[in-house]
Amino acid sequence: MEKLVIVAIGGNSLVREDGTGSVQEQYEAVRETAVNIADMAEEGFQVVVTHGNGPQVGFGLRRSEIAHEVKGMPVVPLVNCGADTQGGIGYQIQQALTNEFARRGINKKVATVITQVEVSKNDPNFKNPTKPVGSFFTLEQAEEMKKEHPDWIFIEDSGRGYRRVVPSPRPIDIVEKDAIKKLIEAGFVVIAVGGGGIPVVKTDSNIYEGIDAVIDKDFATSLLAEQVQAETLIITTGVSRVCINFGKPNQQALENITVEELKQYTAEGHFPQGSMLPKVEASLSFLEKNGSRVIITDPESLKDAIVGNAGTHIVNMK
């Protein structure tokens, strides 16, 4: 079997900084990323793709809010917005990859698995939600929405207004992992755990129920890589290499490092909580559970990174 590689694409990388956030613009970004993923498949790797959906969930929530304000339409729950965007982005990646493989004459099939990811109903983040989602509101608007949804929590965010915050629990199981494994074994390029997966909890009756939360995409990808026994995990971000002393005169890009070195840099506080730290923690989690290698790089460098010519490579020395 070909070497199995899991590639995590950030949701922000699918939104143009100078664009309108339209579906067509997103598809153009997806097509560019599909070229890089197809390069990896052409090099002989078996690829599984995951993706973020943070901006897209924000857009979906805002559309729901406007429809509610203007026409009284029912508000779409966050868990459904996550499922909707997982399907929409998955469809675009699936189509773009299918077309790119056809253009190159590569006999590869692509399938998207709408994926539920189990979290614990006792996860401490449910008692202390910290993940901002959706649009900014005035205090008056936030108070009005809270009357309709008493369980919603709003916080003042960076002086720009009030935003709803939701839990971000850690993933504990990929519900559809067996289906994903079967597709991998059949040679499919699989797109899964989009946006970190649809958060679900098990009831006392052993039944799954969706829950309003946002699972970190990199932690979910790390768990998937562990459960399907991938050799390599690739996490894409906005920089070609992880840096220590980022933004300072003594900034240093990291090329090849060990787990112990990465732990030391983490303890020294080199990686910000809201950006690089979750990627580093997800990398360590995968490597400490018998993963072989993690690469952190930007989407444009995927082809070079997989053969060792770009990115930050973290290796398990066990």
PyMOL commands that set and color helices and strands:
alter all, ss='L'
color gray80, all
select helices_A, chain A and resi 11-14+23-42+54-71+78-104+124-126+139-148+177-185+194-196+217-227+259-267+276-288+299-306
alter helices_A, ss='H'
color red, helices_A
select strands_A, chain A and resi 4-9+46-51+110-112+116-119+131-137+153-156+162-166+171-174+189-191+198-202+208-210+232-236+243-244+252-253+256-258+293-297+312-315
alter strands_A, ss='S'
color yellow, strands_A
deselect
rebuild
show_as cartoon
